[in-house]
Amino acid sequence: LAVWLALSLLAGTGAEEMCGGPPAAPARSVPAPQLNPEERLSPHMPESLRCDACHAIAFQIEEQLYRAEGKVGRKALSEPDYMEVLERSCSQGWESYGVQELDGEKRLAGPGLPRQEPMSVMVMGGPWPGRLSKMCHSYVGEQGEAQIYGAHRQGPAALRELLCHGEKGACAGGKAGGPAPPKVMQNEL
């Protein structure tokens, strides 16, 4: 004990610091994103977050389809099976998604989305799960289950291209939401 006390005093650490706990770290304040009325109240996904939402939806569809294919030995699913998986993908709870403010810009954050900062506040729940589910069902209705599953079989980039970056996609035409991923070649799997 005497050796430890002597070493701690030589190191410049007083007994009161050791007994009182570690020295206080400088306080950091991280404000929650300030949501405008559209972001708080609209039943629809705000335009500025649609590209992020589309990428989240494509990620969740891919995950669900990969899991289902894994159960059948990575073979292609039958039409009734992939239709059920797509319905389940869209009807899932989307509670792990929310909004963060990064560099002054609001971004959707959650599984499958880039640019998540550990020192930021994410607003989850509220309207976000319902908006994502509604968008997912809309994509399945517009594109059709067969076309979505066909794109999935070509690879994740093909599904993102179909849903998010096509002519009418949420990320098309230089809209907010970051750069488009590289386009997939026709013969690339």
C-alpha positions as CSV (number, residue, x, y, z in Angstrom):
1,L,0.0,0.0,0.0
2,A,2.8,2.4,0.8
3,V,4.5,1.8,-2.5
4,W,1.2,2.4,-4.4
5,L,0.6,5.6,-2.5
6,A,4.1,6.8,-3.2
7,L,3.9,6.0,-6.9
8,S,0.5,7.7,-7.2
9,L,1.9,10.9,-5.5
10,L,4.9,10.8,-7.8
11,A,2.7,10.5,-10.8
12,G,0.9,13.7,-9.7
13,T,-2.4,12.0,-8.7
14,G,-3.6,13.0,-5.3
15,A,-5.5,10.8,-3.0
16,E,-8.6,12.9,-3.4
17,E,-8.6,12.4,-7.2
18,M,-8.3,8.7,-6.7
19,C,-11.0,8.5,-4.1
20,G,-13.3,10.9,-5.9
21,G,-13.2,9.1,-9.2
22,P,-11.6,10.0,-12.5
23,P,-11.2,13.7,-13.4
24,A,-14.3,15.2,-15.0
25,A,-14.2,15.1,-18.8
26,P,-15.1,18.3,-20.6
27,A,-18.9,18.5,-21.1
28,R,-20.2,18.2,-24.7
29,S,-23.6,19.3,-25.7
30,V,-25.3,17.5,-28.7
31,P,-28.6,19.0,-29.6
32,A,-31.5,17.0,-31.0
33,P,-32.4,17.8,-34.6
34,Q,-34.9,20.6,-34.9
35,L,-37.8,19.2,-37.0
36,N,-40.0,21.5,-39.1
37,P,-43.8,21.0,-39.2
38,E,-43.6,18.8,-42.3
39,E,-41.0,16.5,-40.7
40,R,-43.0,16.3,-37.5
41,L,-46.6,16.0,-38.8
42,S,-46.8,14.9,-42.4
43,P,-47.9,11.3,-43.0
44,H,-45.5,11.3,-46.0
45,M,-41.7,11.1,-46.0
46,P,-40.2,14.6,-46.4
47,E,-38.6,15.0,-49.9
48,S,-35.2,15.7,-48.3
49,L,-35.2,12.3,-46.7
50,R,-36.7,10.1,-49.4
51,C,-33.4,9.0,-50.9
52,D,-32.2,7.8,-47.5
53,A,-35.5,6.1,-46.9
54,C,-35.3,4.3,-50.2
55,H,-31.9,3.0,-49.4
56,A,-33.2,1.8,-46.0
57,I,-36.1,0.0,-47.7
58,A,-33.8,-1.6,-50.3
59,F,-31.5,-2.8,-47.5
60,Q,-34.4,-4.3,-45.5
61,I,-35.8,-6.0,-48.5
62,E,-32.4,-7.5,-49.3
63,E,-31.9,-8.7,-45.8
64,Q,-35.3,-10.4,-45.6
65,L,-34.9,-12.0,-49.1
66,Y,-31.4,-13.3,-48.2
67,R,-32.7,-14.8,-45.0
68,A,-35.5,-16.6,-46.8
69,E,-33.2,-17.9,-49.5
70,G,-30.8,-19.1,-46.9
71,K,-33.6,-21.3,-45.5
72,V,-34.0,-23.0,-48.9
73,G,-30.2,-23.4,-49.6
74,R,-29.7,-20.1,-51.4
75,K,-32.0,-21.3,-54.2
76,A,-34.5,-18.9,-55.9
77,L,-37.7,-18.5,-54.0
78,S,-41.1,-19.5,-55.5
79,E,-43.4,-16.7,-56.4
80,P,-45.7,-17.2,-53.3
81,D,-42.6,-17.3,-51.1
82,Y,-41.0,-14.0,-52.3
83,M,-44.4,-12.3,-52.3
84,E,-44.8,-13.2,-48.6
85,V,-41.2,-12.1,-47.8
86,L,-41.8,-8.7,-49.5
87,E,-45.1,-8.2,-47.6
88,R,-43.3,-9.1,-44.4
89,S,-40.4,-6.7,-45.2
90,C,-42.8,-3.8,-45.7
91,S,-45.0,-4.6,-42.7
92,Q,-42.1,-5.0,-40.2
93,G,-41.6,-2.5,-37.4
94,W,-39.2,0.2,-38.6
95,E,-38.4,1.4,-35.1
96,S,-34.6,1.2,-35.6
97,Y,-34.7,4.2,-38.0
98,G,-34.8,7.8,-37.1
99,V,-33.4,11.2,-38.0
100,Q,-30.0,12.7,-37.1
101,E,-28.6,16.0,-37.9
102,L,-25.1,15.7,-39.4
103,D,-23.1,18.8,-40.4
104,G,-26.3,20.8,-40.3
105,E,-28.2,18.4,-42.6
106,K,-31.0,16.1,-41.5
107,R,-30.4,12.5,-42.5
108,L,-32.3,9.3,-42.0
109,A,-30.2,6.9,-39.9
110,G,-30.4,3.2,-39.1
111,P,-29.4,-0.2,-40.4
112,G,-28.0,-0.1,-44.0
113,L,-27.5,3.6,-44.1
114,P,-24.1,5.4,-44.1
115,R,-22.9,8.4,-42.2
116,Q,-24.1,7.6,-38.7
117,E,-22.3,9.7,-36.1
118,P,-21.8,8.3,-32.6
119,M,-22.0,11.8,-31.0
120,S,-25.3,12.8,-32.3
121,V,-28.9,12.6,-31.2
122,M,-31.3,10.5,-33.3
123,V,-35.0,11.1,-33.1
124,M,-36.7,7.7,-33.5
125,G,-40.2,6.5,-33.4
126,G,-43.0,9.0,-34.1
127,P,-43.9,9.2,-37.8
128,W,-40.7,7.5,-39.2
129,P,-41.8,3.8,-39.0
130,G,-45.1,4.4,-40.6
131,R,-43.6,6.5,-43.4
132,L,-41.0,3.8,-44.2
133,S,-43.7,1.1,-44.2
134,K,-45.9,3.2,-46.5
135,M,-43.0,3.9,-48.9
136,C,-42.0,0.2,-49.0
137,H,-45.6,-0.9,-49.8
138,S,-45.7,1.9,-52.5
139,Y,-42.5,0.6,-54.1
140,V,-43.7,-3.0,-54.1
141,G,-47.0,-1.8,-55.7
142,E,-45.4,0.3,-58.3
143,Q,-42.6,-2.0,-59.3
144,G,-44.3,-5.3,-58.7
145,E,-43.0,-8.2,-56.7
146,A,-41.5,-10.1,-59.6
147,Q,-39.5,-7.1,-60.8
148,I,-38.2,-6.4,-57.3
149,Y,-37.2,-10.1,-56.7
150,G,-35.5,-10.2,-60.2
151,A,-33.4,-7.1,-59.3
152,H,-32.6,-8.7,-55.9
153,R,-31.3,-11.8,-57.7
154,Q,-28.9,-9.6,-59.7
155,G,-27.4,-8.1,-56.5
156,P,-28.0,-5.3,-54.0
157,A,-26.8,-2.6,-56.5
158,A,-29.5,-3.7,-59.0
159,L,-32.2,-3.4,-56.4
160,R,-31.1,0.1,-55.3
161,E,-30.9,1.1,-58.9
162,L,-34.4,-0.1,-59.5
163,L,-36.0,1.4,-56.4
164,C,-34.0,4.5,-55.8
165,H,-32.0,5.6,-58.8
166,G,-34.2,4.9,-61.7
167,E,-35.9,7.7,-63.7
168,K,-38.5,8.3,-61.0
169,G,-36.4,7.1,-58.1
170,A,-36.1,9.1,-54.9
171,C,-32.4,9.6,-55.5
172,A,-32.6,10.4,-59.2
173,G,-31.9,13.8,-60.8
174,G,-29.5,15.1,-58.2
175,K,-32.0,15.2,-55.3
176,A,-30.9,15.3,-51.7
177,G,-29.5,12.2,-50.2
178,G,-26.0,11.8,-51.3
179,P,-24.3,10.4,-54.3
180,A,-25.7,7.4,-56.2
181,P,-23.9,4.1,-55.8
182,P,-22.0,2.8,-58.8
183,K,-24.3,1.3,-61.4
184,V,-24.4,-2.5,-61.7
185,M,-23.4,-4.1,-65.0
186,Q,-26.0,-6.4,-66.6
187,N,-23.8,-9.5,-66.2
188,E,-22.7,-8.7,-62.7
189,L,-24.1,-10.8,-59.9
